């Protein structure tokens, strides 16, 4: 052979046959298939294969390269390789726990117990020991379910948007109802009710104000405060006399102290969190501008 190209040897018809042959067709990248397979790097090969639909061309004598295929979403991906929007929405709907799960049902039970507790607490003038015992039972059930609903939601992946909103409302509703009823019946000074409720509402508002910088985690002191408050309020709901009445006074005093101390600690954490968030944003902005 003289090395003359087939297009030259065969004239125009030979050139047309060469262009029509499989070896002469250009791939989407614009180069012949064989040439592209031999000269492109693995990185460029992956990019070209992705642009061509994710199916790489096989090189004679080599092992075909397989592109990972997402079976879970049926291969529904956009041009950048990310799951298609419809697939994302469907996956989110599957992962979202049902509102009617055990954790949310316990939260709903606490919400229902709030008006029931108030009715029992104020029945017959509010000083009948029997009605006060029934009110204590409702309060105790509400406080006990508060210990389990959050744990169940986190353990069994039952966290829902409804639970995030309703759980703190139910907690503060039952405690606020008990404190206000006790103050109305003159069993508990109004300033104690004001300190406890003011702290709870203030910390809740503070959490929302600094949520853009991060989340203030619940501390051991906060959990101890909640437990002490529940015991103290429960003892005041019951019509206790003698040394038990004296004991409940000191338990409530400890609850008030923990309420104030943990509230100040939350304020300190919020200030630190806000400063850190502002510093991180400023550093990120300077790095972007640089």
BAPA-776393 format. One line per 5 residues: number of its first residue (from 1); their letters; for each residue z, y, x of C-alpha. Coordinates in steps of 0.02 Angstrom, whole numbers. Example, Ala and Ser with C-alpha at 12.3 -4.5 7.8 and 13.67 -1.06 7.14 Angstrom:
# residues 2
1	as	390,-225,615 ~ 357,-53,684
***
This chain:
# residues 290
1	xxxxx	0,0,0 ~ -33,175,58 ~ 120,255,-24 ~ 12,357,-143 ~ 107,391,-307
6	xxxxx	51,294,-458 ~ 7,455,-546 ~ -113,500,-408 ~ -188,326,-394 ~ -215,303,-578
11	xxxxx	-270,478,-622 ~ -215,564,-781 ~ -196,401,-875 ~ -86,331,-739 ~ 23,486,-744
16	xxxxx	42,469,-932 ~ 91,286,-914 ~ 219,329,-781 ~ 296,464,-890 ~ 303,347,-1040
21	xxxxx	383,203,-943 ~ 575,176,-960 ~ 601,209,-776 ~ 519,379,-793 ~ 616,443,-942
26	xxxxx	744,578,-909 ~ 923,561,-969 ~ 1005,705,-1062 ~ 1052,779,-894 ~ 869,803,-851
31	xxxxx	850,672,-709 ~ 779,496,-715 ~ 904,364,-763 ~ 897,267,-602 ~ 910,421,-493
36	xxxxx	1058,490,-589 ~ 1151,325,-579 ~ 1131,318,-392 ~ 1168,496,-342 ~ 1300,567,-458
41	xxxxx	1484,556,-414 ~ 1609,464,-524 ~ 1676,630,-589 ~ 1504,695,-637 ~ 1461,525,-708
46	xxxxx	1609,532,-824 ~ 1562,707,-880 ~ 1381,658,-911 ~ 1432,501,-1005 ~ 1548,602,-1116
51	xxxxx	1410,725,-1157 ~ 1292,583,-1199 ~ 1409,508,-1325 ~ 1533,416,-1214 ~ 1416,268,-1166
56	xxxxx	1377,265,-979 ~ 1213,197,-910 ~ 1223,36,-813 ~ 1167,28,-632 ~ 1071,-131,-587
61	xxxxx	1183,-248,-491 ~ 1344,-156,-528 ~ 1484,-185,-651 ~ 1466,-77,-806 ~ 1596,60,-819
66	xxxxx	1690,56,-985 ~ 1752,217,-1064 ~ 1926,202,-1143 ~ 1908,194,-1331 ~ 2043,256,-1447
71	xxxxx	2056,116,-1574 ~ 2202,192,-1668 ~ 2100,334,-1738 ~ 1936,242,-1751 ~ 1859,339,-1607
76	xxxxx	1857,499,-1709 ~ 1861,629,-1571 ~ 1785,800,-1549 ~ 1675,859,-1407 ~ 1823,885,-1290
81	xxxxx	1890,709,-1314 ~ 2034,764,-1427 ~ 2068,681,-1595 ~ 1969,757,-1736 ~ 2061,878,-1850
86	xxxxx	2055,760,-1998 ~ 2131,621,-1892 ~ 2272,735,-1835 ~ 2316,781,-2013 ~ 2313,599,-2067
91	xxxxx	2425,548,-1921 ~ 2548,687,-1962 ~ 2554,630,-2143 ~ 2590,451,-2088 ~ 2725,502,-1964
96	xxxxx	2813,617,-2088 ~ 2960,524,-2163 ~ 2975,519,-2351 ~ 3085,652,-2430 ~ 3170,515,-2532
101	xxxxx	3254,430,-2385 ~ 3437,384,-2367 ~ 3481,534,-2259 ~ 3408,660,-2381 ~ 3487,569,-2529
106	xxxxx	3658,592,-2448 ~ 3620,777,-2424 ~ 3568,792,-2607 ~ 3730,706,-2656 ~ 3829,839,-2563
111	xxxxx	3735,976,-2652 ~ 3773,896,-2821 ~ 3957,877,-2774 ~ 3977,1064,-2746 ~ 3979,1116,-2931
116	xxxxx	4073,956,-2974 ~ 4208,1000,-2847 ~ 4226,1177,-2914 ~ 4244,1114,-3092 ~ 4376,987,-3043
121	xxxxx	4467,1111,-2933 ~ 4484,1243,-3069 ~ 4514,1123,-3214 ~ 4670,1158,-3316 ~ 4709,1318,-3223
126	xxxxx	4685,1241,-3051 ~ 4864,1180,-3028 ~ 4858,1008,-3108 ~ 4895,878,-2971 ~ 4782,749,-3054
131	xxxxx	4630,863,-3062 ~ 4666,922,-2885 ~ 4664,739,-2829 ~ 4494,715,-2909 ~ 4434,874,-2824
136	xxxxx	4499,808,-2657 ~ 4402,646,-2684 ~ 4240,743,-2713 ~ 4274,850,-2559 ~ 4313,696,-2453
141	xxxxx	4150,610,-2506 ~ 4052,766,-2462 ~ 4131,780,-2290 ~ 4108,595,-2253 ~ 3924,597,-2300
146	xxxxx	3903,746,-2184 ~ 3951,632,-2040 ~ 3817,504,-2080 ~ 3661,591,-2145 ~ 3617,677,-1982
151	xxxxx	3652,521,-1880 ~ 3544,414,-1994 ~ 3402,540,-1990 ~ 3398,545,-1799 ~ 3425,359,-1773
156	xxxxx	3294,296,-1895 ~ 3169,439,-1877 ~ 3202,506,-2052 ~ 3200,690,-2003 ~ 3107,796,-2132
161	xxxxx	3082,981,-2162 ~ 3186,966,-2320 ~ 3331,891,-2223 ~ 3325,1026,-2089 ~ 3347,1159,-2223
166	xxxxx	3457,1071,-2350 ~ 3583,993,-2231 ~ 3660,1154,-2162 ~ 3657,1231,-2336 ~ 3753,1083,-2408
171	xxxxx	3880,1090,-2266 ~ 3920,1273,-2290 ~ 3912,1263,-2480 ~ 4049,1132,-2498 ~ 4161,1214,-2368
176	xxxxx	4134,1388,-2439 ~ 4168,1329,-2616 ~ 4331,1248,-2563 ~ 4392,1400,-2466 ~ 4349,1523,-2605
181	xxxxx	4433,1414,-2737 ~ 4591,1402,-2632 ~ 4594,1590,-2608 ~ 4564,1622,-2793 ~ 4712,1508,-2833
186	xxxxx	4813,1602,-2700 ~ 4844,1444,-2601 ~ 4755,1515,-2449 ~ 4750,1695,-2386 ~ 4584,1783,-2410
191	xxxxx	4577,1834,-2227 ~ 4571,1650,-2176 ~ 4425,1621,-2293 ~ 4340,1777,-2226 ~ 4360,1725,-2044
196	xxxxx	4292,1550,-2071 ~ 4147,1597,-2184 ~ 4104,1750,-2080 ~ 4095,1644,-1924 ~ 3986,1511,-2005
201	xxxxx	3863,1635,-2078 ~ 3860,1739,-1920 ~ 3823,1591,-1806 ~ 3687,1530,-1923 ~ 3604,1701,-1917
206	xxxxx	3624,1706,-1728 ~ 3535,1539,-1711 ~ 3385,1608,-1806 ~ 3381,1765,-1699 ~ 3372,1672,-1533
211	xxxxx	3268,1523,-1589 ~ 3115,1601,-1506 ~ 3202,1578,-1339 ~ 3275,1405,-1371 ~ 3401,1307,-1472
216	xxxxx	3589,1324,-1453 ~ 3654,1145,-1447 ~ 3807,1091,-1544 ~ 3958,1083,-1430 ~ 4107,967,-1433
221	xxxxx	4215,1115,-1480 ~ 4105,1148,-1631 ~ 4120,967,-1688 ~ 4308,972,-1666 ~ 4313,1134,-1765
226	xxxxx	4217,1055,-1908 ~ 4333,904,-1910 ~ 4490,1012,-1905 ~ 4425,1125,-2043 ~ 4387,975,-2154
231	xxxxx	4560,901,-2130 ~ 4648,1067,-2158 ~ 4550,1114,-2314 ~ 4572,938,-2382 ~ 4760,952,-2361
236	xxxxx	4761,1119,-2451 ~ 4658,1048,-2595 ~ 4793,917,-2625 ~ 4953,977,-2706 ~ 5065,940,-2557
241	xxxxx	5249,985,-2543 ~ 5387,971,-2413 ~ 5345,935,-2233 ~ 5163,896,-2277 ~ 5143,1074,-2341
246	xxxxx	5213,1137,-2175 ~ 5098,1021,-2078 ~ 4943,1082,-2168 ~ 4988,1261,-2120 ~ 4982,1218,-1935
251	xxxxx	4823,1116,-1953 ~ 4740,1265,-2037 ~ 4804,1378,-1898 ~ 4723,1264,-1769 ~ 4562,1266,-1870
256	xxxxx	4559,1456,-1872 ~ 4587,1465,-1684 ~ 4447,1340,-1651 ~ 4335,1437,-1771 ~ 4358,1598,-1673
261	xxxxx	4348,1520,-1499 ~ 4192,1418,-1534 ~ 4111,1567,-1620 ~ 4135,1674,-1465 ~ 4065,1532,-1358
266	xxxxx	3909,1524,-1467 ~ 3886,1712,-1445 ~ 3899,1691,-1255 ~ 3771,1549,-1258 ~ 3653,1654,-1364
271	xxxxx	3662,1800,-1241 ~ 3629,1685,-1092 ~ 3486,1598,-1182 ~ 3405,1764,-1228 ~ 3417,1830,-1050
276	xxxxx	3340,1670,-981 ~ 3200,1676,-1107 ~ 3159,1857,-1068 ~ 3162,1821,-881 ~ 3046,1671,-900
281	xxxxx	2924,1770,-1006 ~ 2923,1913,-882 ~ 2893,1793,-736 ~ 2751,1707,-830 ~ 2671,1876,-869
286	xxxxx	2680,1932,-687 ~ 2606,1767,-630 ~ 2463,1787,-754 ~ 2426,1964,-699 ~ 2432,1913,-516
***
